[in-house]
Amino acid sequence: MDLTFRNKKITGVLSILPKREITFEEEISNYNFSEAKSLKLKRAMGYNKHRVAALGQCSSDFCIAGLQYLFENNLLNKDDIDALILVTQSPDYFMPPTGNIIQGHFEMKHDMICLDINQGCAGFEIGLIEAFMLLDQEQIKKVVLLNADVLSPKVSKRDRNSNPLIGDAAAITIVEKDYNNSNIFANVRMDGTNAFALMIPAGGFRMPCSEDTSKMVEDEAGNFRSKENLVMKGDDVFNFVQREVPSMIHNLLSAAHTSIEMIDWFMFHQPNKFMLNKLADAIGVSREKMPTNIVENFGNSSGVTVPLNISYNLGDLLKKETRRVCLAGFGVGLTWSSILMDIGKLQFNEIITI
Amino acid sequence: MDEFLSRLAEILEVDSVNDKDVLEKFDCWDSLTMLSIIALVSEVYGKQLNNKEVRDAKTIGGLKSLINGK
């Protein structure tokens, strides 16, 4: 699905990270492999250290801390918020929606829209697209997009494929109307036939938690996890990304009548270094234009890796100047989405820690 | 095929590979090795293999047949 938007802009990005940082070496003894093997994986995938929430820190805590920071520093006025979108796969509760909890915490005005969206890896793009659509309404002038993924409690500590990768984080992106005839191009694709390539089998209504679902079971590769833990089919996901993402990006650039050389930055979702390097080669983008350093510093926080990528790598630059940026997310759903837009002169573009 | 085989040998951490070599007997055989092979096949041949197909191929020769057959 190809989409176009006019006169919308991002005016600020704030990323929120947990204080707790764990290194790959600290956790090596959890895994069923020789140290030599584990270190080889570290080099290839970019494992190094990751940020993990403290016990009891939930998605709303990160969002509330971030909003509090923006209010205290006069970067956002709570009464100006016309819509609050929360994209998360780790809601505080099944019910009520977590966005409403956040809205209630700050006693925001009643006359607004709150929307929880269940999306992950492509969550930033999906959230932005939703924000753009809302801003087409005359009454909606300022949208606060929250992305929050606190999935570490759902990852088995003895899963060498997922545990070193997982990161917890949240981000707040302010999206507003623009008056400079700017054009934004986007596309969204879905493939539910492979919906179960990334999943948490138990804990929802289809398979409620039980004694059985909490049992740790060894898989073919020697990893241990229970049905309540995240599980991914690495080969299927790798093939999906190589097969679908390059053509999605080329379609986007062609719809915008532009080319790779005209794009300044490719700010992509960060699954792991291996996949991103292969993807950059497959698309034909130089590795200088496509940062791949989020996993090795903070872990993979699903949809939040894109705004975190922006805050971490383009912090000061995007406060002072404007750049043509291609955003992309791909993964759970399967969902894949990309956006081409100018981002710059941001009021804020930083990282705080809680 | 020659360039593919020499890059495959690199992934398997040996000097060269033979058709009869059994995949899971290589010292470094693990999920990362399998993914690297899948990535190599995708890059060189534009074909997509999955873990099960690679495991079922059993040998280097089996892997070559698998690629040619796709």
Chai-1 contact restraints between the chains, C-beta under 6 A:
chainA,res_idxA,chainB,res_idxB,connection_type,confidence,min_distance_angstrom,max_distance_angstrom,comment,restraint_id
A,L41,B,L32,contact,1.0,0.0,6.0,A-B,restraint_1
A,A44,B,L32,contact,1.0,0.0,6.0,A-B,restraint_2
A,A221,B,S31,contact,1.0,0.0,6.0,A-B,restraint_3
A,G234,B,L35,contact,1.0,0.0,6.0,A-B,restraint_4
A,D235,B,I38,contact,1.0,0.0,6.0,A-B,restraint_5
A,D235,B,N50,contact,1.0,0.0,6.0,A-B,restraint_6
A,D235,B,N51,contact,1.0,0.0,6.0,A-B,restraint_7
A,N239,B,Q48,contact,1.0,0.0,6.0,A-B,restraint_8
A,Q242,B,S42,contact,1.0,0.0,6.0,A-B,restraint_9
A,K278,B,A39,contact,1.0,0.0,6.0,A-B,restraint_10
